[in-house]
């Protein structure tokens, strides 16, 4: 028998190195993990240190890079050890490049019998007076972390997360401190509106107390998220991920059933998504109020929010801004042959000295030359703008009022198209729609004669019976603003037309009749459908579609579904 070779340490290392170097990318079994350590942050607000665990990503000690930071808040009665279980999740997501390398800080919150709700308590009872926990964590801890670790000290690089009581804290930190946090992972949040149920521990520990009273209705309402939503700054947007289990505790008291956390989480999501400062998502997972929900929910939250973390400070747009001090909505831009631009948007106030009719007005402006503001006491929105050869423009959208002066009493969405000359003067406004039904335009292209082709939807009957919830609409307006034809196209689901384009003859339109122009034009329309459009086969989920029409609006030439087996964005 030949002698058995004796492997040296150097030989073993050489073999391992060879395996790593020759393994296909992404298939090596070698795993590099982040590290966990403990730390203490001095807190002038508390007069004591804040203990914490910190996760540092793999190779942190070999890098000079700066990192985003997660602040992870534990639930009532738990400790800073609770969040250490996500270390492997972070390792795996960083290794597979699903998220950038991050630092994760997991503070301990022992105050108020571990029921501080992460707020500055006003309870002064002799048994266990409240502490300024919110100030300590948002001011002292964040400052310490930025001074101690290679962080990016900007809001775009900070995410706050938590579960249960920690979820309530994460929500408050993100909304009350928009300057610090750009995103929040709010898992099974212990938030209640308008007040906690009688058996909630939010009433027991003085977090929401005042003076010698452990719970104050007034204090709770003041600190709760509904009081924060109206004052949020849309210029400091917050990305919010809410998750909850479908087996949360069901309160047996009928009056308190709305305080079940699955219900409260949905209420939070529905309130938050209506704020212009928040982009919100909601997930309902299989499980209860425990880590069978929070572990996968954290991974899902990081998959959604993590790629958006940035260590690069934002820079201003390299162009002037247009609008009002309020919230305005972009609607279109058109380029002219002389190099100038025309802009369209919905404005919440007066622009360039023009009168503001109310709520949102339609504004069309050629910067430095003219501005035209069109509106009623209701809302107007613009969703399309097209340049004309004479230097004028066409704009399209919808109004809830009487924009053209011929629809008194209108209160439903009506489609409208307006033509302005090169000097900004209104040549014509055409408003149309089904009575007492919503009609909106989302797409616009100029016709060769100076008229328009438009696309959108109707909830009524503009060209025959409505086939479902919404039907797509295509229409042709002449150079004088008359509606030449309307075509309604839809199936049993929700159908919208969102874009429109034409192929047209290159011969000068001025020398030809409308009929001659239309003979050489095909109109292409695209949109979305919740079911199969007539003449197409559903692909699954929400589908896209494209259809072709002759320019005279006669029978549709063809239509096709576009998409995959699932909903396509």
Secondary structure as a PSIPRED ss2 file (coil, helix, strand):
# PSIPRED VFORMAT (PSIPRED V4.0)

   1 X C   1.000  0.000  0.000
   2 X C   1.000  0.000  0.000
   3 X C   1.000  0.000  0.000
   4 X C   1.000  0.000  0.000
   5 X C   1.000  0.000  0.000
   6 X C   1.000  0.000  0.000
   7 X C   1.000  0.000  0.000
   8 X C   1.000  0.000  0.000
   9 X H   0.000  1.000  0.000
  10 X H   0.000  1.000  0.000
  11 X H   0.000  1.000  0.000
  12 X H   0.000  1.000  0.000
  13 X H   0.000  1.000  0.000
  14 X H   0.000  1.000  0.000
  15 X H   0.000  1.000  0.000
  16 X H   0.000  1.000  0.000
  17 X H   0.000  1.000  0.000
  18 X H   0.000  1.000  0.000
  19 X H   0.000  1.000  0.000
  20 X H   0.000  1.000  0.000
  21 X H   0.000  1.000  0.000
  22 X H   0.000  1.000  0.000
  23 X C   1.000  0.000  0.000
  24 X C   1.000  0.000  0.000
  25 X C   1.000  0.000  0.000
  26 X C   1.000  0.000  0.000
  27 X C   1.000  0.000  0.000
  28 X C   1.000  0.000  0.000
  29 X C   1.000  0.000  0.000
  30 X C   1.000  0.000  0.000
  31 X C   1.000  0.000  0.000
  32 X C   1.000  0.000  0.000
  33 X C   1.000  0.000  0.000
  34 X C   1.000  0.000  0.000
  35 X E   0.000  0.000  1.000
  36 X E   0.000  0.000  1.000
  37 X E   0.000  0.000  1.000
  38 X E   0.000  0.000  1.000
  39 X E   0.000  0.000  1.000
  40 X E   0.000  0.000  1.000
  41 X E   0.000  0.000  1.000
  42 X E   0.000  0.000  1.000
  43 X E   0.000  0.000  1.000
  44 X C   1.000  0.000  0.000
  45 X C   1.000  0.000  0.000
  46 X C   1.000  0.000  0.000
  47 X C   1.000  0.000  0.000
  48 X E   0.000  0.000  1.000
  49 X E   0.000  0.000  1.000
  50 X E   0.000  0.000  1.000
  51 X E   0.000  0.000  1.000
  52 X E   0.000  0.000  1.000
  53 X E   0.000  0.000  1.000
  54 X E   0.000  0.000  1.000
  55 X E   0.000  0.000  1.000
  56 X E   0.000  0.000  1.000
  57 X C   1.000  0.000  0.000
  58 X C   1.000  0.000  0.000
  59 X C   1.000  0.000  0.000
  60 X H   0.000  1.000  0.000
  61 X H   0.000  1.000  0.000
  62 X H   0.000  1.000  0.000
  63 X C   1.000  0.000  0.000
  64 X C   1.000  0.000  0.000
  65 X C   1.000  0.000  0.000
  66 X C   1.000  0.000  0.000
  67 X E   0.000  0.000  1.000
  68 X E   0.000  0.000  1.000
  69 X E   0.000  0.000  1.000
  70 X E   0.000  0.000  1.000
  71 X E   0.000  0.000  1.000
  72 X E   0.000  0.000  1.000
  73 X E   0.000  0.000  1.000
  74 X C   1.000  0.000  0.000
  75 X C   1.000  0.000  0.000
  76 X C   1.000  0.000  0.000
  77 X C   1.000  0.000  0.000
  78 X C   1.000  0.000  0.000
  79 X C   1.000  0.000  0.000
  80 X C   1.000  0.000  0.000
  81 X C   1.000  0.000  0.000
  82 X H   0.000  1.000  0.000
  83 X H   0.000  1.000  0.000
  84 X H   0.000  1.000  0.000
  85 X H   0.000  1.000  0.000
  86 X H   0.000  1.000  0.000
  87 X H   0.000  1.000  0.000
  88 X H   0.000  1.000  0.000
  89 X H   0.000  1.000  0.000
  90 X H   0.000  1.000  0.000
  91 X H   0.000  1.000  0.000
  92 X H   0.000  1.000  0.000
  93 X H   0.000  1.000  0.000
  94 X H   0.000  1.000  0.000
  95 X H   0.000  1.000  0.000
  96 X C   1.000  0.000  0.000
  97 X C   1.000  0.000  0.000
  98 X C   1.000  0.000  0.000
  99 X C   1.000  0.000  0.000
 100 X C   1.000  0.000  0.000
 101 X C   1.000  0.000  0.000
 102 X E   0.000  0.000  1.000
 103 X E   0.000  0.000  1.000
 104 X E   0.000  0.000  1.000
 105 X E   0.000  0.000  1.000
 106 X E   0.000  0.000  1.000
 107 X E   0.000  0.000  1.000
 108 X C   1.000  0.000  0.000
 109 X C   1.000  0.000  0.000
 110 X C   1.000  0.000  0.000
 111 X H   0.000  1.000  0.000
 112 X H   0.000  1.000  0.000
 113 X H   0.000  1.000  0.000
 114 X H   0.000  1.000  0.000
 115 X C   1.000  0.000  0.000
 116 X C   1.000  0.000  0.000
 117 X C   1.000  0.000  0.000
 118 X C   1.000  0.000  0.000
 119 X C   1.000  0.000  0.000
 120 X E   0.000  0.000  1.000
 121 X C   1.000  0.000  0.000
 122 X E   0.000  0.000  1.000
 123 X E   0.000  0.000  1.000
 124 X C   1.000  0.000  0.000
 125 X C   1.000  0.000  0.000
 126 X C   1.000  0.000  0.000
 127 X C   1.000  0.000  0.000
 128 X C   1.000  0.000  0.000
 129 X C   1.000  0.000  0.000
 130 X C   1.000  0.000  0.000
 131 X C   1.000  0.000  0.000
 132 X E   0.000  0.000  1.000
 133 X H   0.000  1.000  0.000
 134 X H   0.000  1.000  0.000
 135 X H   0.000  1.000  0.000
 136 X H   0.000  1.000  0.000
 137 X H   0.000  1.000  0.000
 138 X H   0.000  1.000  0.000
 139 X H   0.000  1.000  0.000
 140 X H   0.000  1.000  0.000
 141 X H   0.000  1.000  0.000
 142 X H   0.000  1.000  0.000
 143 X H   0.000  1.000  0.000
 144 X H   0.000  1.000  0.000
 145 X H   0.000  1.000  0.000
 146 X H   0.000  1.000  0.000
 147 X H   0.000  1.000  0.000
 148 X H   0.000  1.000  0.000
 149 X C   1.000  0.000  0.000
 150 X C   1.000  0.000  0.000
 151 X E   0.000  0.000  1.000
 152 X C   1.000  0.000  0.000
 153 X C   1.000  0.000  0.000
 154 X C   1.000  0.000  0.000
 155 X H   0.000  1.000  0.000
 156 X H   0.000  1.000  0.000
 157 X H   0.000  1.000  0.000
 158 X E   0.000  0.000  1.000
 159 X E   0.000  0.000  1.000
 160 X E   0.000  0.000  1.000
 161 X E   0.000  0.000  1.000
 162 X E   0.000  0.000  1.000
 163 X E   0.000  0.000  1.000
 164 X C   1.000  0.000  0.000
 165 X H   0.000  1.000  0.000
 166 X H   0.000  1.000  0.000
 167 X H   0.000  1.000  0.000
 168 X H   0.000  1.000  0.000
 169 X H   0.000  1.000  0.000
 170 X H   0.000  1.000  0.000
 171 X H   0.000  1.000  0.000
 172 X H   0.000  1.000  0.000
 173 X H   0.000  1.000  0.000
 174 X H   0.000  1.000  0.000
 175 X H   0.000  1.000  0.000
 176 X H   0.000  1.000  0.000
 177 X C   1.000  0.000  0.000
 178 X C   1.000  0.000  0.000
 179 X C   1.000  0.000  0.000
 180 X C   1.000  0.000  0.000
 181 X C   1.000  0.000  0.000
 182 X C   1.000  0.000  0.000
 183 X E   0.000  0.000  1.000
 184 X E   0.000  0.000  1.000
 185 X E   0.000  0.000  1.000
 186 X E   0.000  0.000  1.000
 187 X E   0.000  0.000  1.000
 188 X C   1.000  0.000  0.000
 189 X C   1.000  0.000  0.000
 190 X C   1.000  0.000  0.000
 191 X C   1.000  0.000  0.000
 192 X C   1.000  0.000  0.000
 193 X C   1.000  0.000  0.000
 194 X C   1.000  0.000  0.000
 195 X C   1.000  0.000  0.000
 196 X C   1.000  0.000  0.000
 197 X C   1.000  0.000  0.000
 198 X C   1.000  0.000  0.000
 199 X C   1.000  0.000  0.000
 200 X C   1.000  0.000  0.000
 201 X H   0.000  1.000  0.000
 202 X H   0.000  1.000  0.000
 203 X H   0.000  1.000  0.000
 204 X C   1.000  0.000  0.000
 205 X C   1.000  0.000  0.000
 206 X C   1.000  0.000  0.000
 207 X C   1.000  0.000  0.000
 208 X C   1.000  0.000  0.000
 209 X C   1.000  0.000  0.000
 210 X E   0.000  0.000  1.000
 211 X E   0.000  0.000  1.000
 212 X C   1.000  0.000  0.000
 213 X E   0.000  0.000  1.000
 214 X C   1.000  0.000  0.000
 215 X C   1.000  0.000  0.000
 216 X C   1.000  0.000  0.000
 217 X H   0.000  1.000  0.000
 218 X H   0.000  1.000  0.000
 219 X H   0.000  1.000  0.000
 220 X H   0.000  1.000  0.000
 221 X H   0.000  1.000  0.000
 222 X H   0.000  1.000  0.000
 223 X H   0.000  1.000  0.000
 224 X C   1.000  0.000  0.000
 225 X H   0.000  1.000  0.000
 226 X H   0.000  1.000  0.000
 227 X H   0.000  1.000  0.000
 228 X H   0.000  1.000  0.000
 229 X H   0.000  1.000  0.000
 230 X C   1.000  0.000  0.000
 231 X C   1.000  0.000  0.000
 232 X C   1.000  0.000  0.000
 233 X C   1.000  0.000  0.000
 234 X C   1.000  0.000  0.000
 235 X C   1.000  0.000  0.000
 236 X C   1.000  0.000  0.000
 237 X C   1.000  0.000  0.000
 238 X E   0.000  0.000  1.000
 239 X E   0.000  0.000  1.000
 240 X E   0.000  0.000  1.000
 241 X E   0.000  0.000  1.000
 242 X E   0.000  0.000  1.000
 243 X E   0.000  0.000  1.000
 244 X E   0.000  0.000  1.000
 245 X E   0.000  0.000  1.000
 246 X C   1.000  0.000  0.000
 247 X C   1.000  0.000  0.000
 248 X C   1.000  0.000  0.000
 249 X C   1.000  0.000  0.000
 250 X C   1.000  0.000  0.000
 251 X C   1.000  0.000  0.000
 252 X C   1.000  0.000  0.000
 253 X C   1.000  0.000  0.000
 254 X H   0.000  1.000  0.000
 255 X H   0.000  1.000  0.000
 256 X H   0.000  1.000  0.000
 257 X H   0.000  1.000  0.000
 258 X H   0.000  1.000  0.000
 259 X H   0.000  1.000  0.000
 260 X C   1.000  0.000  0.000
 261 X H   0.000  1.000  0.000
 262 X H   0.000  1.000  0.000
 263 X H   0.000  1.000  0.000
 264 X H   0.000  1.000  0.000
 265 X H   0.000  1.000  0.000
 266 X H   0.000  1.000  0.000
 267 X H   0.000  1.000  0.000
 268 X H   0.000  1.000  0.000
 269 X H   0.000  1.000  0.000
 270 X H   0.000  1.000  0.000
 271 X H   0.000  1.000  0.000
 272 X H   0.000  1.000  0.000
 273 X C   1.000  0.000  0.000
 274 X C   1.000  0.000  0.000
 275 X C   1.000  0.000  0.000
 276 X C   1.000  0.000  0.000
 277 X C   1.000  0.000  0.000
 278 X E   0.000  0.000  1.000
 279 X E   0.000  0.000  1.000
 280 X E   0.000  0.000  1.000
 281 X E   0.000  0.000  1.000
 282 X E   0.000  0.000  1.000
 283 X E   0.000  0.000  1.000
 284 X E   0.000  0.000  1.000
 285 X E   0.000  0.000  1.000
 286 X C   1.000  0.000  0.000
 287 X C   1.000  0.000  0.000
 288 X C   1.000  0.000  0.000
 289 X C   1.000  0.000  0.000
 290 X C   1.000  0.000  0.000
 291 X H   0.000  1.000  0.000
 292 X H   0.000  1.000  0.000
 293 X H   0.000  1.000  0.000
 294 X H   0.000  1.000  0.000
 295 X H   0.000  1.000  0.000
 296 X H   0.000  1.000  0.000
 297 X H   0.000  1.000  0.000
 298 X H   0.000  1.000  0.000
 299 X H   0.000  1.000  0.000
 300 X H   0.000  1.000  0.000
 301 X H   0.000  1.000  0.000
 302 X H   0.000  1.000  0.000
 303 X H   0.000  1.000  0.000
 304 X H   0.000  1.000  0.000
 305 X H   0.000  1.000  0.000
 306 X H   0.000  1.000  0.000
 307 X H   0.000  1.000  0.000
 308 X H   0.000  1.000  0.000
 309 X C   1.000  0.000  0.000
 310 X C   1.000  0.000  0.000
 311 X C   1.000  0.000  0.000
 312 X C   1.000  0.000  0.000
 313 X C   1.000  0.000  0.000
 314 X C   1.000  0.000  0.000
 315 X C   1.000  0.000  0.000
 316 X C   1.000  0.000  0.000
 317 X C   1.000  0.000  0.000
 318 X C   1.000  0.000  0.000
 319 X C   1.000  0.000  0.000
 320 X C   1.000  0.000  0.000
 321 X C   1.000  0.000  0.000
 322 X C   1.000  0.000  0.000
 323 X C   1.000  0.000  0.000
 324 X C   1.000  0.000  0.000
 325 X C   1.000  0.000  0.000
 326 X C   1.000  0.000  0.000
 327 X C   1.000  0.000  0.000
 328 X C   1.000  0.000  0.000
 329 X E   0.000  0.000  1.000
 330 X E   0.000  0.000  1.000
 331 X E   0.000  0.000  1.000
 332 X E   0.000  0.000  1.000
 333 X E   0.000  0.000  1.000
 334 X E   0.000  0.000  1.000
 335 X E   0.000  0.000  1.000
 336 X C   1.000  0.000  0.000
 337 X C   1.000  0.000  0.000
 338 X C   1.000  0.000  0.000
 339 X C   1.000  0.000  0.000
 340 X C   1.000  0.000  0.000
 341 X E   0.000  0.000  1.000
 342 X E   0.000  0.000  1.000
 343 X E   0.000  0.000  1.000
 344 X E   0.000  0.000  1.000
 345 X E   0.000  0.000  1.000
 346 X E   0.000  0.000  1.000
 347 X E   0.000  0.000  1.000
 348 X C   1.000  0.000  0.000
 349 X C   1.000  0.000  0.000
 350 X C   1.000  0.000  0.000
 351 X C   1.000  0.000  0.000
 352 X C   1.000  0.000  0.000
 353 X C   1.000  0.000  0.000
 354 X C   1.000  0.000  0.000
 355 X C   1.000  0.000  0.000
 356 X C   1.000  0.000  0.000
 357 X C   1.000  0.000  0.000
 358 X C   1.000  0.000  0.000
 359 X C   1.000  0.000  0.000
 360 X C   1.000  0.000  0.000
 361 X E   0.000  0.000  1.000
 362 X E   0.000  0.000  1.000
 363 X E   0.000  0.000  1.000
 364 X E   0.000  0.000  1.000
 365 X E   0.000  0.000  1.000
 366 X E   0.000  0.000  1.000
 367 X C   1.000  0.000  0.000
 368 X C   1.000  0.000  0.000
 369 X C   1.000  0.000  0.000
 370 X E   0.000  0.000  1.000
 371 X E   0.000  0.000  1.000
 372 X E   0.000  0.000  1.000
 373 X E   0.000  0.000  1.000
 374 X E   0.000  0.000  1.000
 375 X C   1.000  0.000  0.000
 376 X C   1.000  0.000  0.000
 377 X C   1.000  0.000  0.000
 378 X C   1.000  0.000  0.000
 379 X C   1.000  0.000  0.000
 380 X E   0.000  0.000  1.000
 381 X E   0.000  0.000  1.000
 382 X E   0.000  0.000  1.000
 383 X E   0.000  0.000  1.000
 384 X E   0.000  0.000  1.000
 385 X E   0.000  0.000  1.000
 386 X E   0.000  0.000  1.000
 387 X E   0.000  0.000  1.000
 388 X C   1.000  0.000  0.000
 389 X C   1.000  0.000  0.000
 390 X C   1.000  0.000  0.000
 391 X C   1.000  0.000  0.000
 392 X C   1.000  0.000  0.000
 393 X E   0.000  0.000  1.000
 394 X E   0.000  0.000  1.000
 395 X E   0.000  0.000  1.000
 396 X E   0.000  0.000  1.000
 397 X E   0.000  0.000  1.000
 398 X E   0.000  0.000  1.000
 399 X E   0.000  0.000  1.000
 400 X C   1.000  0.000  0.000
 401 X C   1.000  0.000  0.000
 402 X C   1.000  0.000  0.000
 403 X C   1.000  0.000  0.000
 404 X C   1.000  0.000  0.000
 405 X C   1.000  0.000  0.000
 406 X C   1.000  0.000  0.000
 407 X C   1.000  0.000  0.000
 408 X C   1.000  0.000  0.000
 409 X C   1.000  0.000  0.000
 410 X C   1.000  0.000  0.000
 411 X C   1.000  0.000  0.000
 412 X C   1.000  0.000  0.000
 413 X C   1.000  0.000  0.000
 414 X E   0.000  0.000  1.000
 415 X E   0.000  0.000  1.000
 416 X E   0.000  0.000  1.000
 417 X E   0.000  0.000  1.000
 418 X E   0.000  0.000  1.000
 419 X E   0.000  0.000  1.000
 420 X E   0.000  0.000  1.000
 421 X C   1.000  0.000  0.000
 422 X C   1.000  0.000  0.000
 423 X C   1.000  0.000  0.000
 424 X C   1.000  0.000  0.000
 425 X C   1.000  0.000  0.000
 426 X E   0.000  0.000  1.000
 427 X E   0.000  0.000  1.000
 428 X E   0.000  0.000  1.000
 429 X E   0.000  0.000  1.000
 430 X E   0.000  0.000  1.000
 431 X E   0.000  0.000  1.000
 432 X E   0.000  0.000  1.000
 433 X C   1.000  0.000  0.000
 434 X C   1.000  0.000  0.000
 435 X C   1.000  0.000  0.000
 436 X C   1.000  0.000  0.000
 437 X C   1.000  0.000  0.000
 438 X C   1.000  0.000  0.000
 439 X E   0.000  0.000  1.000
 440 X E   0.000  0.000  1.000
 441 X E   0.000  0.000  1.000
 442 X E   0.000  0.000  1.000
 443 X E   0.000  0.000  1.000
 444 X E   0.000  0.000  1.000
 445 X E   0.000  0.000  1.000
 446 X E   0.000  0.000  1.000
 447 X C   1.000  0.000  0.000
 448 X C   1.000  0.000  0.000
 449 X C   1.000  0.000  0.000
 450 X C   1.000  0.000  0.000
 451 X C   1.000  0.000  0.000
 452 X E   0.000  0.000  1.000
 453 X E   0.000  0.000  1.000
 454 X E   0.000  0.000  1.000
 455 X E   0.000  0.000  1.000
 456 X E   0.000  0.000  1.000
 457 X E   0.000  0.000  1.000
 458 X E   0.000  0.000  1.000
 459 X C   1.000  0.000  0.000
 460 X C   1.000  0.000  0.000
 461 X C   1.000  0.000  0.000
 462 X C   1.000  0.000  0.000
 463 X C   1.000  0.000  0.000
 464 X C   1.000  0.000  0.000
 465 X C   1.000  0.000  0.000
 466 X C   1.000  0.000  0.000
 467 X C   1.000  0.000  0.000
 468 X C   1.000  0.000  0.000
 469 X C   1.000  0.000  0.000
 470 X E   0.000  0.000  1.000
 471 X E   0.000  0.000  1.000
 472 X E   0.000  0.000  1.000
 473 X E   0.000  0.000  1.000
 474 X E   0.000  0.000  1.000
 475 X E   0.000  0.000  1.000
 476 X E   0.000  0.000  1.000
 477 X E   0.000  0.000  1.000
 478 X C   1.000  0.000  0.000
 479 X C   1.000  0.000  0.000
 480 X C   1.000  0.000  0.000
 481 X C   1.000  0.000  0.000
 482 X C   1.000  0.000  0.000
 483 X E   0.000  0.000  1.000
 484 X E   0.000  0.000  1.000
 485 X E   0.000  0.000  1.000
 486 X E   0.000  0.000  1.000
 487 X E   0.000  0.000  1.000
 488 X E   0.000  0.000  1.000
 489 X E   0.000  0.000  1.000
 490 X C   1.000  0.000  0.000
 491 X C   1.000  0.000  0.000
 492 X C   1.000  0.000  0.000
 493 X C   1.000  0.000  0.000
 494 X E   0.000  0.000  1.000
 495 X E   0.000  0.000  1.000
 496 X E   0.000  0.000  1.000
 497 X E   0.000  0.000  1.000
 498 X E   0.000  0.000  1.000
 499 X E   0.000  0.000  1.000
 500 X E   0.000  0.000  1.000
 501 X E   0.000  0.000  1.000
 502 X E   0.000  0.000  1.000
 503 X E   0.000  0.000  1.000
 504 X C   1.000  0.000  0.000
 505 X C   1.000  0.000  0.000
 506 X C   1.000  0.000  0.000
 507 X C   1.000  0.000  0.000
 508 X C   1.000  0.000  0.000
 509 X H   0.000  1.000  0.000
 510 X H   0.000  1.000  0.000
 511 X H   0.000  1.000  0.000
 512 X C   1.000  0.000  0.000
 513 X C   1.000  0.000  0.000
 514 X H   0.000  1.000  0.000
 515 X H   0.000  1.000  0.000
 516 X H   0.000  1.000  0.000
 517 X H   0.000  1.000  0.000
 518 X H   0.000  1.000  0.000
 519 X H   0.000  1.000  0.000
 520 X C   1.000  0.000  0.000
 521 X C   1.000  0.000  0.000
 522 X E   0.000  0.000  1.000
 523 X E   0.000  0.000  1.000
 524 X E   0.000  0.000  1.000
 525 X E   0.000  0.000  1.000
 526 X E   0.000  0.000  1.000
 527 X E   0.000  0.000  1.000
 528 X E   0.000  0.000  1.000
 529 X E   0.000  0.000  1.000
 530 X C   1.000  0.000  0.000
 531 X C   1.000  0.000  0.000
 532 X C   1.000  0.000  0.000
 533 X C   1.000  0.000  0.000
 534 X C   1.000  0.000  0.000
 535 X C   1.000  0.000  0.000
 536 X C   1.000  0.000  0.000
 537 X C   1.000  0.000  0.000
 538 X C   1.000  0.000  0.000
 539 X C   1.000  0.000  0.000
 540 X C   1.000  0.000  0.000
 541 X C   1.000  0.000  0.000
 542 X C   1.000  0.000  0.000
 543 X E   0.000  0.000  1.000
 544 X E   0.000  0.000  1.000
 545 X E   0.000  0.000  1.000
 546 X E   0.000  0.000  1.000
 547 X E   0.000  0.000  1.000
 548 X E   0.000  0.000  1.000
 549 X E   0.000  0.000  1.000
 550 X E   0.000  0.000  1.000
 551 X C   1.000  0.000  0.000
 552 X C   1.000  0.000  0.000
 553 X C   1.000  0.000  0.000
 554 X C   1.000  0.000  0.000
 555 X C   1.000  0.000  0.000
 556 X C   1.000  0.000  0.000
 557 X C   1.000  0.000  0.000
 558 X E   0.000  0.000  1.000
 559 X E   0.000  0.000  1.000
 560 X E   0.000  0.000  1.000
 561 X E   0.000  0.000  1.000
 562 X E   0.000  0.000  1.000
 563 X C   1.000  0.000  0.000
 564 X C   1.000  0.000  0.000
 565 X C   1.000  0.000  0.000
 566 X C   1.000  0.000  0.000
 567 X C   1.000  0.000  0.000
 568 X C   1.000  0.000  0.000
 569 X C   1.000  0.000  0.000
